[in-house]
Amino acid sequence: MAFIDVIKHESPSDEYFVWKHPNEQIKLASQLVVGEGQKAIFVKDGQALDVFEPGKYTLETGNLPLINKLINLPFGGDTPFPAEVWYVATTVKRDLKWGTSNPIQLLDKTIGFPVSVRAFGQWGVKIVDPKSFLMQIVGSQEIADDTKIHSYLIGEIIQTLSDTIADNFKKGISILEINADLNKLSKQSAGDLSDLFNKYGLELVNFNIENINIPDGELKKIQEVMHKTFEAKEFSKVDINSNYATMKSFEIMSDAANNESDGSMGATLQAGLGLGAGLPLGQQMGQQMNTGQQENQQSVHEKLSNLKKLLDDGLITEEQFKEKQAKLVEDL
């Protein structure tokens, strides 16, 4: 096996978290090069031992005290000793993307049925304790590339975010209004993640939730339910029994007024119906009719106001609004 004289890692980008040098047979007097934004850690039997800051070093027993104590380094530069050299990036990694690969199934108490919540945003992190990070995240794995570690951290983010959104749903926040609280949710999630990441030797630099949404099909279903609820609410305001009784009274009196078998009574009723407010009976009926018209106009006004509010809240489309508006105006 060939031995190396220079140990270094020149990354073409700053995307990596850790990188393991492929050669594990090290010899004294080799040159160790640690670039800016890096730390090199010697690992033996799963233990993180000697740590090197940025700079250039000639390996010797004096700068490898922990390795030397563990394996008693050999004398002479040609005798190798087994060890792993891990490079850990200590630069800040910003604008990392996160997103829910699968929707989070939650119950929205406001609308009364489960929804499939999706979210995405950005995050940034910095490794502040390389030894702690290496041992807890990497451990004794043979391979711990950037993709694997990134996937591990994303899993923690999604789990924490799921718990945060679920807690807010329990407090009564609906999926229809949750985007108004993105700043608050971002800060809450960042606080929870900071405590977790600190245990791994990480500092969470930034965490943002850019959007929380549900599939278009579910949003359409919610809009339909809200529309039907609105119609049912408006319909419940109508006093059906009172209106029915008024109409039946009018029909009975109209039939009596046109009844030829009772001329005197028919004439009286015809006069009463014709005079309207001139006779007590006509006055009563006129008042009922006027009251009905006023209530109808007021009801239409309320419907138009409520309809406009649904449009402003995004619960109905512009096309639905115009269609209902036209119908209400026509009823006037």
C-alpha positions as a LaTeX table, in Angstrom:
\begin{tabular}{lrrr}
\hline
Residue & $x$ (\AA) & $y$ (\AA) & $z$ (\AA) \\
\hline
Met1 & 0.00 & 0.00 & 0.00 \\
Ala2 & 1.36 & 3.42 & $-0.93$ \\
Phe3 & 1.95 & 5.88 & 1.85 \\
Ile4 & 1.24 & 9.56 & 1.51 \\
Asp5 & 3.58 & 12.47 & 2.12 \\
Val6 & 0.98 & 15.25 & 1.97 \\
Ile7 & $-2.51$ & 15.10 & 3.48 \\
Lys8 & $-4.89$ & 17.80 & 2.31 \\
His9 & $-8.38$ & 18.44 & 0.98 \\
Glu10 & $-9.06$ & 20.99 & $-1.71$ \\
Ser11 & $-12.81$ & 21.23 & $-2.16$ \\
Pro12 & $-14.10$ & 22.76 & $-5.41$ \\
Ser13 & $-17.02$ & 24.26 & $-3.44$ \\
Asp14 & $-18.09$ & 24.94 & 0.13 \\
Glu15 & $-21.03$ & 22.55 & 0.02 \\
Tyr16 & $-19.43$ & 19.70 & 1.95 \\
Phe17 & $-19.84$ & 19.27 & 5.71 \\
Val18 & $-17.21$ & 16.57 & 6.26 \\
Trp19 & $-14.77$ & 14.70 & 4.06 \\
Lys20 & $-12.72$ & 11.64 & 4.92 \\
His21 & $-9.24$ & 11.29 & 3.42 \\
Pro22 & $-9.13$ & 8.04 & 1.44 \\
Asn23 & $-5.77$ & 6.84 & 2.82 \\
Glu24 & $-5.79$ & 5.52 & 6.38 \\
Gln25 & $-2.10$ & 4.57 & 6.55 \\
Ile26 & $-0.34$ & 7.64 & 7.92 \\
Lys27 & 3.38 & 8.06 & 8.58 \\
Leu28 & 5.24 & 10.53 & 10.73 \\
Ala29 & 6.95 & 13.44 & 8.98 \\
Ser30 & 4.06 & 13.67 & 6.49 \\
Gln31 & 2.72 & 17.13 & 5.75 \\
Leu32 & $-0.80$ & 17.96 & 6.92 \\
Val33 & $-2.41$ & 20.95 & 5.20 \\
Val34 & $-5.59$ & 22.46 & 6.65 \\
Gly35 & $-7.17$ & 25.24 & 4.61 \\
Glu36 & $-9.15$ & 28.26 & 5.77 \\
Gly37 & $-12.65$ & 27.33 & 6.85 \\
Gln38 & $-11.53$ & 23.77 & 7.69 \\
Lys39 & $-10.47$ & 21.70 & 10.67 \\
Ala40 & $-8.73$ & 18.33 & 10.44 \\
Ile41 & $-9.49$ & 15.66 & 13.02 \\
Phe42 & $-7.62$ & 12.40 & 13.54 \\
Val43 & $-9.96$ & 9.54 & 14.38 \\
Lys44 & $-8.98$ & 6.13 & 15.73 \\
Asp45 & $-11.37$ & 3.31 & 16.69 \\
Gly46 & $-14.35$ & 5.65 & 16.51 \\
Gln47 & $-12.79$ & 8.27 & 18.78 \\
Ala48 & $-12.14$ & 11.85 & 17.69 \\
Leu49 & $-8.64$ & 12.64 & 18.94 \\
Asp50 & $-6.24$ & 15.34 & 17.76 \\
Val51 & $-7.69$ & 18.43 & 16.09 \\
Phe52 & $-5.79$ & 20.77 & 13.75 \\
Glu53 & $-6.70$ & 24.37 & 12.97 \\
Pro54 & $-5.99$ & 25.97 & 9.56 \\
Gly55 & $-2.29$ & 25.82 & 8.74 \\
Lys56 & 0.53 & 23.52 & 7.57 \\
Tyr57 & 1.94 & 20.86 & 9.91 \\
Thr58 & 4.66 & 18.22 & 9.94 \\
Leu59 & 3.21 & 15.23 & 11.73 \\
Glu60 & 5.18 & 14.14 & 14.78 \\
Thr61 & 4.54 & 12.76 & 18.22 \\
Gly62 & 4.49 & 16.27 & 19.65 \\
Asn63 & 1.41 & 17.39 & 17.72 \\
Leu64 & $-0.35$ & 14.03 & 17.90 \\
Pro65 & $-0.48$ & 13.53 & 21.68 \\
Leu66 & $-3.82$ & 11.75 & 21.79 \\
Ile67 & $-3.00$ & 9.42 & 18.89 \\
Asn68 & 0.41 & 8.74 & 20.46 \\
Lys69 & $-1.16$ & 7.93 & 23.81 \\
Leu70 & $-3.60$ & 5.51 & 22.20 \\
Ile71 & $-1.34$ & 3.57 & 19.86 \\
Asn72 & 2.23 & 4.56 & 20.88 \\
Leu73 & 3.43 & 6.00 & 17.60 \\
Pro74 & 6.38 & 4.19 & 15.98 \\
Phe75 & 9.82 & 5.74 & 15.69 \\
Gly76 & 11.07 & 6.57 & 12.23 \\
Gly77 & 9.29 & 8.33 & 9.40 \\
Asp78 & 8.80 & 5.25 & 7.25 \\
Thr79 & 6.74 & 3.26 & 9.70 \\
Pro80 & 3.01 & 3.88 & 9.16 \\
Phe81 & 0.27 & 3.96 & 11.73 \\
Pro82 & $-3.46$ & 3.44 & 11.05 \\
Ala83 & $-5.75$ & 6.41 & 11.52 \\
Glu84 & $-8.50$ & 8.30 & 9.76 \\
Val85 & $-8.21$ & 11.96 & 8.86 \\
Trp86 & $-11.51$ & 13.81 & 8.61 \\
Tyr87 & $-11.86$ & 17.34 & 7.27 \\
Val88 & $-14.75$ & 19.35 & 8.71 \\
Ala89 & $-15.98$ & 22.57 & 7.07 \\
Thr90 & $-16.42$ & 25.40 & 9.58 \\
Thr91 & $-17.73$ & 28.04 & 7.19 \\
Val92 & $-21.32$ & 29.30 & 7.35 \\
Lys93 & $-23.59$ & 27.52 & 4.90 \\
Arg94 & $-26.47$ & 29.80 & 3.98 \\
Asp95 & $-29.44$ & 29.51 & 1.64 \\
Leu96 & $-29.75$ & 25.76 & 2.11 \\
Lys97 & $-33.14$ & 24.57 & 0.90 \\
Trp98 & $-35.60$ & 22.50 & 2.86 \\
Gly99 & $-39.06$ & 21.19 & 2.00 \\
Thr100 & $-41.54$ & 18.49 & 2.91 \\
Ser101 & $-40.95$ & 15.56 & 0.58 \\
Asn102 & $-44.28$ & 14.11 & 1.78 \\
Pro103 & $-47.29$ & 16.15 & 3.01 \\
Ile104 & $-47.86$ & 16.37 & 6.76 \\
Gln105 & $-51.29$ & 14.99 & 7.64 \\
Leu106 & $-52.97$ & 17.23 & 10.24 \\
Leu107 & $-56.51$ & 17.90 & 11.46 \\
Asp108 & $-57.70$ & 21.46 & 10.90 \\
Lys109 & $-60.25$ & 22.00 & 13.67 \\
Thr110 & $-61.51$ & 25.23 & 12.10 \\
Ile111 & $-62.82$ & 23.57 & 8.94 \\
Gly112 & $-63.37$ & 20.20 & 10.57 \\
Phe113 & $-61.39$ & 17.74 & 8.45 \\
Pro114 & $-57.76$ & 16.63 & 7.87 \\
Val115 & $-55.50$ & 18.45 & 5.42 \\
Ser116 & $-52.22$ & 17.56 & 3.71 \\
Val117 & $-49.85$ & 20.35 & 4.73 \\
Arg118 & $-46.78$ & 21.13 & 2.61 \\
Ala119 & $-44.06$ & 23.66 & 3.42 \\
Phe120 & $-40.70$ & 24.87 & 2.16 \\
Gly121 & $-38.05$ & 27.46 & 2.98 \\
Gln122 & $-34.35$ & 28.09 & 3.62 \\
Trp123 & $-31.90$ & 27.49 & 6.45 \\
Gly124 & $-28.27$ & 28.19 & 7.29 \\
Val125 & $-25.88$ & 26.44 & 9.66 \\
Lys126 & $-22.30$ & 26.52 & 10.93 \\
Ile127 & $-20.26$ & 23.78 & 12.60 \\
Val128 & $-18.90$ & 25.27 & 15.84 \\
Asp129 & $-17.81$ & 22.06 & 17.60 \\
Pro130 & $-16.25$ & 19.78 & 14.93 \\
Lys131 & $-15.45$ & 16.91 & 17.32 \\
Ser132 & $-18.99$ & 16.79 & 18.72 \\
Phe133 & $-20.48$ & 17.05 & 15.24 \\
Leu134 & $-18.21$ & 14.36 & 13.82 \\
Met135 & $-18.89$ & 11.86 & 16.59 \\
Gln136 & $-22.64$ & 12.38 & 16.85 \\
Ile137 & $-23.52$ & 12.72 & 13.18 \\
Val138 & $-20.79$ & 10.68 & 11.51 \\
Gly139 & $-19.81$ & 8.21 & 14.24 \\
Ser140 & $-18.13$ & 5.09 & 12.91 \\
Gln141 & $-19.72$ & 5.22 & 9.46 \\
Glu142 & $-17.53$ & 4.32 & 6.55 \\
Ile143 & $-19.11$ & 6.99 & 4.37 \\
Ala144 & $-20.60$ & 10.26 & 5.58 \\
Asp145 & $-20.75$ & 12.51 & 2.56 \\
Asp146 & $-22.49$ & 15.84 & 2.25 \\
Thr147 & $-25.72$ & 14.34 & 0.89 \\
Lys148 & $-26.04$ & 11.88 & 3.75 \\
Ile149 & $-25.47$ & 14.46 & 6.47 \\
His150 & $-27.72$ & 16.99 & 4.74 \\
Ser151 & $-30.49$ & 14.37 & 4.60 \\
Tyr152 & $-30.04$ & 13.66 & 8.32 \\
Leu153 & $-30.36$ & 17.33 & 9.27 \\
Ile154 & $-33.34$ & 17.84 & 6.94 \\
Gly155 & $-35.09$ & 15.00 & 8.75 \\
Glu156 & $-34.67$ & 16.85 & 12.05 \\
Ile157 & $-35.97$ & 20.06 & 10.49 \\
Ile158 & $-39.10$ & 18.46 & 9.04 \\
Gln159 & $-39.90$ & 16.63 & 12.29 \\
Thr160 & $-39.53$ & 19.82 & 14.35 \\
Leu161 & $-41.56$ & 21.83 & 11.85 \\
Ser162 & $-44.33$ & 19.19 & 11.85 \\
Asp163 & $-44.58$ & 19.44 & 15.65 \\
Thr164 & $-44.66$ & 23.26 & 15.50 \\
Ile165 & $-47.44$ & 23.39 & 12.89 \\
Ala166 & $-49.43$ & 20.70 & 14.72 \\
Asp167 & $-49.23$ & 22.69 & 17.98 \\
Asn168 & $-50.58$ & 25.79 & 16.23 \\
Phe169 & $-53.39$ & 23.80 & 14.65 \\
Lys170 & $-54.36$ & 22.60 & 18.13 \\
Lys171 & $-54.58$ & 26.26 & 19.20 \\
Gly172 & $-57.18$ & 26.91 & 16.49 \\
Ile173 & $-55.11$ & 28.35 & 13.65 \\
Ser174 & $-56.50$ & 27.25 & 10.26 \\
Ile175 & $-54.55$ & 26.34 & 7.12 \\
Leu176 & $-56.45$ & 29.23 & 5.48 \\
Glu177 & $-54.76$ & 31.81 & 7.73 \\
Ile178 & $-51.50$ & 30.19 & 8.78 \\
Asn179 & $-49.41$ & 32.00 & 6.16 \\
Ala180 & $-50.14$ & 35.24 & 8.00 \\
Asp181 & $-48.07$ & 33.87 & 10.91 \\
Leu182 & $-45.00$ & 32.69 & 8.97 \\
Asn183 & $-42.62$ & 35.02 & 10.84 \\
Lys184 & $-43.87$ & 33.79 & 14.20 \\
Leu185 & $-43.69$ & 30.14 & 13.10 \\
Ser186 & $-40.18$ & 30.66 & 11.69 \\
Lys187 & $-38.94$ & 32.08 & 15.00 \\
Gln188 & $-40.64$ & 29.34 & 16.99 \\
Ser189 & $-39.16$ & 26.60 & 14.78 \\
Ala190 & $-35.71$ & 28.25 & 14.83 \\
Gly191 & $-35.75$ & 28.27 & 18.63 \\
Asp192 & $-36.60$ & 24.58 & 18.80 \\
Leu193 & $-34.02$ & 23.68 & 16.15 \\
Ser194 & $-31.28$ & 25.78 & 17.76 \\
Asp195 & $-31.46$ & 23.77 & 20.98 \\
Leu196 & $-31.39$ & 20.53 & 19.01 \\
Phe197 & $-28.56$ & 21.54 & 16.67 \\
Asn198 & $-26.42$ & 22.81 & 19.56 \\
Lys199 & $-26.25$ & 19.26 & 20.87 \\
Tyr200 & $-24.66$ & 18.25 & 17.57 \\
Gly201 & $-22.06$ & 21.03 & 17.69 \\
Leu202 & $-24.00$ & 23.18 & 15.21 \\
Glu203 & $-25.13$ & 26.79 & 15.24 \\
Leu204 & $-28.34$ & 27.53 & 13.35 \\
Val205 & $-27.59$ & 30.78 & 11.54 \\
Asn206 & $-30.98$ & 31.32 & 9.94 \\
Phe207 & $-34.27$ & 29.50 & 9.41 \\
Asn208 & $-37.17$ & 30.74 & 7.30 \\
Ile209 & $-40.53$ & 29.27 & 6.38 \\
Glu210 & $-41.39$ & 30.75 & 2.99 \\
Asn211 & $-44.75$ & 29.09 & 2.39 \\
Ile212 & $-47.22$ & 26.63 & 3.91 \\
Asn213 & $-49.93$ & 25.26 & 1.62 \\
Ile214 & $-52.15$ & 22.34 & 0.72 \\
Pro215 & $-52.80$ & 20.62 & $-2.65$ \\
Asp216 & $-55.09$ & 22.46 & $-5.08$ \\
Gly217 & $-57.68$ & 19.69 & $-4.89$ \\
Glu218 & $-58.01$ & 20.07 & $-1.11$ \\
Leu219 & $-58.17$ & 23.87 & $-1.37$ \\
Lys220 & $-61.01$ & 23.60 & $-3.89$ \\
Lys221 & $-62.86$ & 21.24 & $-1.57$ \\
Ile222 & $-62.50$ & 23.70 & 1.31 \\
Gln223 & $-63.80$ & 26.53 & $-0.87$ \\
Glu224 & $-66.84$ & 24.47 & $-1.82$ \\
Val225 & $-67.55$ & 23.63 & 1.82 \\
Met226 & $-67.22$ & 27.27 & 2.86 \\
His227 & $-69.51$ & 28.34 & 0.01 \\
Lys228 & $-72.19$ & 25.85 & 1.05 \\
Thr229 & $-71.81$ & 26.91 & 4.67 \\
Phe230 & $-72.34$ & 30.53 & 3.65 \\
Glu231 & $-75.49$ & 29.66 & 1.71 \\
Ala232 & $-76.85$ & 27.60 & 4.60 \\
Lys233 & $-76.17$ & 30.46 & 7.01 \\
Glu234 & $-78.03$ & 32.93 & 4.82 \\
Phe235 & $-80.91$ & 30.53 & 4.29 \\
Ser236 & $-81.25$ & 30.05 & 8.05 \\
Lys237 & $-81.99$ & 33.77 & 8.44 \\
Val238 & $-85.26$ & 33.44 & 6.50 \\
Asp239 & $-88.39$ & 33.10 & 8.70 \\
Ile240 & $-90.04$ & 30.38 & 6.62 \\
Asn241 & $-93.09$ & 29.85 & 8.87 \\
Ser242 & $-93.94$ & 33.56 & 9.00 \\
Asn243 & $-93.58$ & 34.05 & 5.26 \\
Tyr244 & $-95.57$ & 30.92 & 4.54 \\
Ala245 & $-98.43$ & 32.04 & 6.82 \\
Thr246 & $-98.51$ & 35.48 & 5.17 \\
Met247 & $-98.67$ & 34.01 & 1.69 \\
Lys248 & $-101.42$ & 31.55 & 2.64 \\
Ser249 & $-103.49$ & 34.37 & 4.21 \\
Phe250 & $-103.16$ & 36.39 & 1.04 \\
Glu251 & $-104.23$ & 33.42 & $-1.08$ \\
Ile252 & $-107.31$ & 32.75 & 1.10 \\
Met253 & $-108.40$ & 36.39 & 1.03 \\
Ser254 & $-107.76$ & 36.62 & $-2.69$ \\
Asp255 & $-109.93$ & 33.55 & $-3.29$ \\
Ala256 & $-112.69$ & 34.99 & $-1.08$ \\
Ala257 & $-112.59$ & 38.31 & $-2.88$ \\
Asn258 & $-113.11$ & 36.57 & $-6.23$ \\
Asn259 & $-115.85$ & 34.29 & $-4.92$ \\
Glu260 & $-119.00$ & 35.14 & $-6.89$ \\
Ser261 & $-121.30$ & 33.21 & $-4.52$ \\
Asp262 & $-120.83$ & 35.80 & $-1.79$ \\
Gly263 & $-121.11$ & 39.12 & $-3.51$ \\
Ser264 & $-121.16$ & 41.38 & $-0.44$ \\
Met265 & $-118.20$ & 39.68 & 1.25 \\
Gly266 & $-116.29$ & 39.52 & $-2.04$ \\
Ala267 & $-116.84$ & 43.19 & $-2.70$ \\
Thr268 & $-115.70$ & 44.09 & 0.79 \\
Leu269 & $-112.53$ & 42.03 & 0.47 \\
Gln270 & $-111.85$ & 43.38 & $-3.00$ \\
Ala271 & $-112.17$ & 46.88 & $-1.61$ \\
Gly272 & $-109.90$ & 46.01 & 1.30 \\
Leu273 & $-107.27$ & 44.51 & $-1.00$ \\
Gly274 & $-107.56$ & 47.39 & $-3.39$ \\
Leu275 & $-107.36$ & 50.13 & $-0.80$ \\
Gly276 & $-104.36$ & 48.48 & 0.89 \\
Ala277 & $-103.61$ & 50.72 & 3.83 \\
Gly278 & $-107.10$ & 52.29 & 3.66 \\
Leu279 & $-108.72$ & 49.44 & 5.59 \\
Pro280 & $-107.35$ & 47.61 & 8.63 \\
Leu281 & $-107.04$ & 44.38 & 6.70 \\
Gly282 & $-105.38$ & 46.03 & 3.74 \\
Gln283 & $-103.19$ & 48.09 & 6.06 \\
Gln284 & $-102.00$ & 45.00 & 7.86 \\
Met285 & $-101.26$ & 43.23 & 4.59 \\
Gly286 & $-99.56$ & 46.31 & 3.17 \\
Gln287 & $-97.33$ & 46.55 & 6.23 \\
Gln288 & $-96.43$ & 42.89 & 5.91 \\
Met289 & $-95.59$ & 43.32 & 2.24 \\
Asn290 & $-93.52$ & 46.47 & 2.87 \\
Thr291 & $-91.72$ & 44.80 & 5.74 \\
Gly292 & $-91.00$ & 41.80 & 3.54 \\
Gln293 & $-89.53$ & 44.05 & 0.83 \\
Gln294 & $-87.33$ & 45.89 & 3.34 \\
Glu295 & $-86.13$ & 42.63 & 4.87 \\
Asn296 & $-85.44$ & 41.27 & 1.40 \\
Gln297 & $-83.41$ & 44.37 & 0.48 \\
Gln298 & $-81.53$ & 44.16 & 3.77 \\
Ser299 & $-80.93$ & 40.44 & 3.26 \\
Val300 & $-79.55$ & 41.05 & $-0.24$ \\
His301 & $-77.28$ & 43.78 & 1.10 \\
Glu302 & $-75.93$ & 41.41 & 3.78 \\
Lys303 & $-75.43$ & 38.70 & 1.18 \\
Leu304 & $-73.46$ & 41.05 & $-1.05$ \\
Ser305 & $-71.30$ & 42.16 & 1.88 \\
Asn306 & $-70.63$ & 38.58 & 2.97 \\
Leu307 & $-69.93$ & 37.57 & $-0.61$ \\
Lys308 & $-67.34$ & 40.35 & $-0.97$ \\
Lys309 & $-65.69$ & 39.25 & 2.30 \\
Leu310 & $-65.37$ & 35.67 & 0.98 \\
Leu311 & $-63.67$ & 37.03 & $-2.14$ \\
Asp312 & $-61.27$ & 39.20 & $-0.10$ \\
Asp313 & $-60.37$ & 36.21 & 2.10 \\
Gly314 & $-59.62$ & 34.12 & $-0.98$ \\
Leu315 & $-62.34$ & 31.56 & $-0.20$ \\
Ile316 & $-64.07$ & 31.97 & $-3.56$ \\
Thr317 & $-62.79$ & 32.82 & $-7.02$ \\
Glu318 & $-63.45$ & 36.05 & $-8.94$ \\
Glu319 & $-65.66$ & 34.10 & $-11.34$ \\
Gln320 & $-67.76$ & 32.69 & $-8.47$ \\
Phe321 & $-68.09$ & 36.17 & $-6.96$ \\
Lys322 & $-69.32$ & 37.77 & $-10.18$ \\
Glu323 & $-71.81$ & 34.96 & $-10.81$ \\
Lys324 & $-73.35$ & 35.22 & $-7.31$ \\
Gln325 & $-73.29$ & 39.02 & $-7.40$ \\
Ala326 & $-75.19$ & 39.11 & $-10.66$ \\
Lys327 & $-77.84$ & 36.75 & $-9.31$ \\
Leu328 & $-78.33$ & 38.76 & $-6.10$ \\
Val329 & $-78.64$ & 42.05 & $-8.03$ \\
Glu330 & $-81.13$ & 40.42 & $-10.41$ \\
Asp331 & $-83.25$ & 39.32 & $-7.40$ \\
Leu332 & $-83.59$ & 42.97 & $-6.37$ \\
\hline
\end{tabular}
